[in-house]
Amino acid sequence: MGSGMGLYSSFIGRKFKHIAEKKYEDIIKHYKEFLLTEEERKVPEIRSILMPLDRYVKDVPMELYETISAYEAGVLLVYILDSQVFELVRQTLSLEASEEFRRREEVMGEELLNNLAKKLESCGLRVQRRIFFGNKSDDVIKLAENYNMLAISKNYGAEITKTSPLSPLVLKILQHLEIPVIIY
């Protein structure tokens, strides 16, 4: 008799799966902050930290190095050059202008990557660096899937103003992430 019941409940499960799942997802979405999952009860283990950089990230406070160095983690510093901006410069000005712009951006990027890498390494962290053309928000969201934590400047992607203390890009990124985030 036992197996028949199992079959019956799995049939009901299948039949109503889409209804129940939708309800369940809605509940999770609306009450997320009240429902602690097993993982959230444990302190998450931070083995890898993603740190996106761009031309708007000027200064990194000492506290960030201290906080990050508390984790025995590898850090990926990634400097993303906005491919749309380059395309725009190329179309509106010229290929030469966009090449010059690219060279300057890359030099700036490498400099920032090297400075931060040195400081992080002096705190005892393993650091990798990458610089590439892409989409500053979508690529961070994609990359973050493989990391335990994100450390991001509130200026990332745009100058911040008195009215918006966080860049719109940072807000967009935060809406898509499940991992802990440090905003500096």
KATA-V723671 format. One record per backbone hydrogen bond with DSSP energy under -0.5 kcal/mol. NH is the residue of the N-H (numbers start at 1). CO is the residue of the C=O. Records with the same first field share a line. If there is no record, write none. Layout:
# KATA-V723671
NH->CO + CO
This chain:
# KATA-V723671
4->1
5->1
6->2
7->3
8->4
9->5
10->6
11->7
12->8
13->9
14->10
15->11
16->12
17->13
20->16
21->17
22->18
23->19
24->20
25->21
26->22
27->23
28->24
29->25
30->26
31->27
32->28
34->31
35->31
36->34
37->35
41->37
42->38
46->44
47->45
49->74
50->149
51->76
53->78
57->54
58->56
61->59
64->61
65->61
66->62
67->63
68->64
69->65
70->66 + 67
71->68
73->71
74->47
75->126
76->49
77->75 + 128
78->51 + 76
79->130
80->53 + 78
81->79 + 132
82->80
83->81 + 134
86->82
87->83
88->84
89->85
90->86
91->87
92->88
93->89
94->89
98->94
99->95
100->96
101->97
102->98
103->99
104->100
105->101
106->102
107->103
108->104
109->105
110->106
111->107
112->108
113->109
114->110
115->111
116->112
117->113
118->114
119->115
120->116
121->117
122->118
123->119 + 120
124->121
125->120
126->73
128->75
130->77
132->79
134->81
136->134
139->135
141->137
142->138
143->139
144->140
145->141 + 142
146->143
147->144
148->48
149->48
150->180
151->50
152->150 + 182
156->153
158->155
161->164
165->163
167->154
171->167
172->168
173->169
174->170
175->171
176->172 + 173
177->174
180->148
182->150
183->181
184->152 + 182
